[in-house]
């Protein structure tokens, strides 16, 4: 049986979707999870902390797809600088 891999979703406001608020994730992330041997399942950001204990135990992993709304400089603590990769010979 394939492991369930949770994919966090983006919320599309009603004015952008043309009708009502929607949760969305790019299809390429779902295809990547399938190609890696997992079964994608959407995890909408509803802001309900009490739902977390029910949602996460069955998951074999969690993928946070990137989005332009994620601005790392707005989160604490500030990002840790990474060392430069070694130079190629």
N, C-alpha and C positions, 0 to 999 in steps of 0.2 A: 504494500500500500504506500502511495506517495505521501510524504509529509505535507501537512498544511502550512503554507507560508502566507502570513498576513501581509497585506499591502495597505499602507495608510493611504487615505484618499484626500483629495483637495475638494473644498466646497466651492461650487460655482454659484454666485449670487443670482437671484431671479432676473435682475436686469441684464445679466450677461447670457443667461441660458434661454431667455425669451419667454419663460413661463413661470417656473418655480425654482427654488433652490435645489441643487443637485450635488451629489457626490460623484467624483470622477477620478480615474487613474488612467494613465496612458496605456494603451494595449501592448506596447512593446515591453513593459514591465511584466505583464501577465505572461507573455510569450517567453520571456527570459526565465521566469520561474518554472514554467513547463519544461523548457529546454534543459534546465538544470536538474530536473527530476522531481520537482515539487508540484503541489496543487495550489494555485493562487486563491486567496479568499480576501475580500475587502474588509478593512477595519476603518469605518468612518469615525472621524473625530467629533464625537458628540459632546465631549466635555463632561461625561458622567463617570467619575472616579469609581463609583460602586459597581460599574459594569466590568471593570478590569479583571477582577478575579474569575469571572465567568468566561471572558473572551480569550485570555492568553494561555491558560494551561493546555488546550488542545493543539496549540501552534508549535510547529517544529522550528520556526524562525519568523523574523519580522523584517520587512523591507520598508525603508522610509525613502520613497522616490523623491528626487530633488524637485524643487519648484522655485520660481523666482521670488516667492513671498518669504522664503526662508533666508533671513539675513543673519549670518553668524555673529556679526558684531553687536547685535541687539541682545544676545544671550549671555548669561553669567555662567561660569567664569569665562574670561576672554580666551580665544583659541590659543593653544600652546604651539609655539613655533616648532616646525619639524626640521630635523637636520636635512641638509641637501643630500640628494641621492649620490652614490659614488659615481665618479666619471667613468665613461666607457673607455676601454683601452684603445 
